[in-house]
Amino acid sequence: IWADILKPLFVTGCSITAVAFLLSLIIERLLRHEGRLHPDQRKREKAFSYLAILGSAIGGAGLILLSVFDTKRHPSAHRGFLLVFIVGVALSAIFTIVEVCQ
């Protein structure tokens, strides 16, 4: 419904969400690097942090493209970008969990 009636607002909201999610992980990484957060204990933690950032970038791109290609006009592209979004966010979550639980 939102994507049909207020599509520009919907695309803007999805874009802000995607960028904010990506920036939150990047800022967390930078704060660890500067020593303002608990520093990494192992090199694996740093690698998993970068993989989580990559996953959030993939998920964010999927979310933005998902909002642009609506189900009304582009049903197959919408489903494809939905899959990209889900996989990207899932990877980001998995890598974040592995980073913290080591």
PyMOL commands that set and color helices and strands:
alter all, ss='L'
color gray80, all
select helices_A, chain A and resi 2-5+7-34+43-68+75-100
alter helices_A, ss='H'
color red, helices_A
deselect
rebuild
show_as cartoon
